[in-house]
Amino acid sequence: MAVRIRMKQMGRKHRPFYRICAVDSRSPRDGKVIEELGTYDPKVPDVDARVVMNQERLSYWLGVGAKPSEHVAVFIKKYGPSGIRLKEQEEARARLAMPKIVPPAPEAVFEAKAKPGEQPAEAAASAETPAAEGGAEEAAAEQSAG
């Protein structure tokens, strides 16, 4: 059986995702696989963080004679066991794992005006607050007296 290391297409329309797999060369592109060796997500913004591979299993399959496809051969050259961009890949994956820092929202530029005959939202809220506080004070006074 001739084994190839190639990509199996996953994902949905306009959101591609690929699994790097060891497959029988006679099987269809998205058919049965022997073993999954990694992933490739072309939508990740950092180029070096797009490919993730299981180095040990990849070395095994290359050692027993599996031949990579053209695109997978490029990934192995860059990110394989003796890849030329392993350091950059580790740094990119560390950046990807960091939490995102989101700046606070800016002040509102436009405030809606109240329609004629309606109270503004702030005025309605301030009108309710003193009444609620007064009721709470009376309830506290009744409890201490009783």
C-alpha atoms as one frame of an Amber mdcrd trajectory, in Angstrom:
protein
   0.000   0.000   0.000   1.420   3.379  -1.046   0.950   5.936   1.726   0.740
   9.660   1.049   0.744  12.540   3.522  -1.778  15.040   2.244  -4.466  17.477
   3.342  -8.078  16.515   3.951 -10.485  19.416   3.455 -12.782  20.279   6.353
 -14.635  23.439   7.370 -17.487  25.064   5.544 -18.016  27.343   2.570 -15.690
  30.396   2.678 -14.062  29.051   5.879 -11.531  26.408   4.821  -9.751  24.173
   7.309  -7.506  21.226   6.548  -6.236  18.184   8.423  -2.834  16.830   7.460
  -3.293  13.055   7.239  -1.528   9.851   6.269  -3.785   8.184   3.684  -3.733
   5.402   1.123  -2.815   7.030  -2.187  -5.827   5.412  -3.908  -8.422   6.907
  -1.515 -10.341  10.112  -2.378  -9.307  13.511  -1.006 -11.780  13.544   1.891
 -11.957   9.764   2.252 -10.787   7.370   4.934  -7.472   8.222   6.604  -4.902
   6.029   8.294  -3.816   8.674  10.818  -4.223  12.413  11.367  -0.864  14.146
  11.751  -1.774  17.810  12.122  -3.868  20.745  10.968  -3.643  23.743   8.650
  -5.930  26.756   9.124  -5.381  29.335   6.351  -7.604  31.921   8.081  -5.266
  32.427  11.061  -3.802  35.935  10.615  -0.282  35.012  11.787   1.242  32.946
   8.952   3.602  30.958  11.173   0.773  29.863  13.501  -1.329  28.301  10.751
   0.266  24.836  10.729   0.309  22.453  13.697   1.958  19.029  13.306   2.643
  15.996  15.465   6.422  15.829  14.939   6.920  12.276  16.225   4.239  10.681
  14.046   5.293  12.740  11.036   8.866  11.462  11.420   7.569   7.908  11.683
   5.527   8.103   8.470   8.354   9.757   6.556  10.688   7.033   7.888   8.521
   4.200   6.583   8.316   5.748   3.114   5.193   7.912   3.028   5.439  10.598
   0.368   4.049  14.083   1.089   1.967  16.048  -1.401   3.451  19.258  -2.816
   1.803  21.580  -0.278   2.491  19.300   2.673   6.135  19.017   1.558   6.413
  22.809   1.909   4.890  22.633   5.415   7.319  19.863   6.390  10.243  21.891
   5.086   9.157  24.894   7.178   7.580  23.338  10.289   8.588  19.658  10.215
  10.970  17.914  12.627  14.002  19.783  11.248  12.083  22.760   9.870  13.617
  26.109   9.015  10.898  28.183  10.757  10.300  26.260  14.005  11.413  29.164
  16.211   9.071  31.594  14.422   6.234  29.084  14.723   6.700  28.755  18.510
   6.701  32.548  18.895   3.592  32.916  16.721   1.701  30.235  18.650   2.676
  31.915  21.949   1.310  35.236  20.644  -1.871  33.493  19.525  -2.363  31.955
  22.978  -2.093  35.353  24.738  -5.352  37.032  25.793  -6.505  39.841  23.539
  -6.311  43.337  25.004  -9.410  45.314  24.095  -9.297  49.089  24.668 -12.233
  50.680  26.534 -15.068  52.075  24.469 -14.814  55.803  23.651 -17.248  58.390
  25.000 -20.580  58.637  23.211 -20.475  61.318  20.521 -24.232  61.610  20.131
 -26.931  61.492  22.785 -30.542  61.039  21.741 -32.890  63.902  22.585 -36.184
  63.167  24.317 -39.372  63.445  22.294 -41.762  66.244  23.243 -43.860  65.235
  26.246 -41.395  62.560  27.483 -38.863  62.815  30.275 -35.229  62.133  29.454
 -34.044  58.724  30.699 -31.623  60.282  33.231 -34.310  62.546  34.698 -36.745
  59.639  35.056 -34.117  57.555  36.844 -33.178  60.380  39.239 -36.866  61.012
  40.011 -37.340  57.370  41.075 -34.176  57.143  43.172 -35.115  59.583  45.998
 -38.505  57.922  46.446 -36.873  54.517  46.748 -34.337  55.818  49.269 -37.046
  57.524  51.340 -39.022  54.291  51.516 -35.943  52.397  52.636 -35.241  54.910
  55.407 -38.832  54.670  56.681 -38.664  50.857  56.686 -35.390  50.948  58.636
 -36.870  53.396  61.163 -39.921  51.133  61.660 -37.710  48.074  62.258 -35.556
  49.842  64.864 -38.663  51.222  66.629 -40.474  47.867  66.638
